[in-house]
């Protein structure tokens, strides 16, 4: 357990550093979107490209992992929506609560953390889960968020209330995936891996420098984003959120999600279906990660209660230091 904490502590410490920097005014809140842009469009795609290029193509095209993980994601979405859609929580807030309960922080935190814990071979299964969550889980939850009677047009919040169909919302979500550089970075890395290609040395060095910066800057930015959400709520720019709307979803994310993934993996293996034990151990740890921080930005864009979403992310990130380390110690060594 101590050896696990030695590896995980620096990752969560960087999140805490970003949180304290924003809370104490050392990092201006206006600078946080710029840091997000650097991570999303430069550093993280280079890191995912490098992992994709160095991972055997068979690990990146793993239907057993993809389908089993997708099943668990769908169960989590259905369960969170069923448990939370009541009272003031309509379809919009319930859908984004489901997304934050089913979407781990695999890109910003999971890939570098799992590689540090388990080695470079852990990148392949983790990347598969990123594709499932970005393409299918996110699109599904955005479509569900449009099932309410009416919603503000995210592009024109000053206009009157409009009705958006679930199909149109899903189409817009897929457009968002198409403009997200992370799937394209993974695809580019997969092509390089499949054909054993190499970048020119100066380009490879540039990509390597950006990839090396991804993990520390991303983790620091997560903390800053969480602090900004708290500061906005404290200043009255966001409504107060009762803990009864936060803690159940955070608990489902940190406890039920990894247990569900572990149970499904056990059932698949018991049935004799093809599933690599090491890959599934990686996926269980992916599910044990805290909620993805980018869900907060999506919730804000689609008019959901971003204060609630940000608080769920904050709680899950803080508690995951203990629960994730416990999951690493609990899982049998591959």
Number of C-alpha atoms within 10 A of each C-alpha: 11 9 10 15 16 11 15 20 13 14 19 20 15 20 25 21 17 24 24 17 19 23 19 10 9 10 15 13 18 9 11 17 13 12 17 19 11 17 25 20 14 18 24 25 26 28 28 27 27 22 26 26 24 19 23 16 18 12 21 24 15 16 14 17 23 20 14 17 24 18 13 21 26 17 14 23 24 15 15 23 23 13 12 20 17 11 6 9 16 17 24 26 25 25 30 30 32 32 32 32 33 31 29 29 24 24 25 24 24 27 26 24 23 23 17 13 15 16 11 15 18 26 25 25 25 28 26 21 25 24 18 18 22 19 18 18 21 25 24 22 28 27 23 24 28 23 19 15 13 14 19 19 17 12 9 9 14 9 10 9 13 12 13 18 17 19 16 13 21 21 15 15 21 19 13 14 19 13 11 15 17 24 20 16 22 25 18 18 25 25 16 20 22 16 10 11 11 11 10 8 9 9 11 13 12 11 19 17 14 18 21 15 17 25 24 18 20 24 23 24 28 30 25 29 26 26 24 20 21 19 16 13 19 12 9 9 11 16 14 12 15 10 11 8 16 21 15 15 26 26 16 19 30 25 18 17 26 22 17 19 25 20 14 18 26 15 12 15 15 9 9 9 11 11 17 15 13 16 21 25 21 25 26 25 23 27 33 28 29 31 30 24 27 19 23 27 13 17 25 16 15 22 16 24 20 25 23 25 31 29 24 28 28 25 18 28 27 14 15 22 18 13 18 24 22 15 22 22 15 10 13 9 9 10
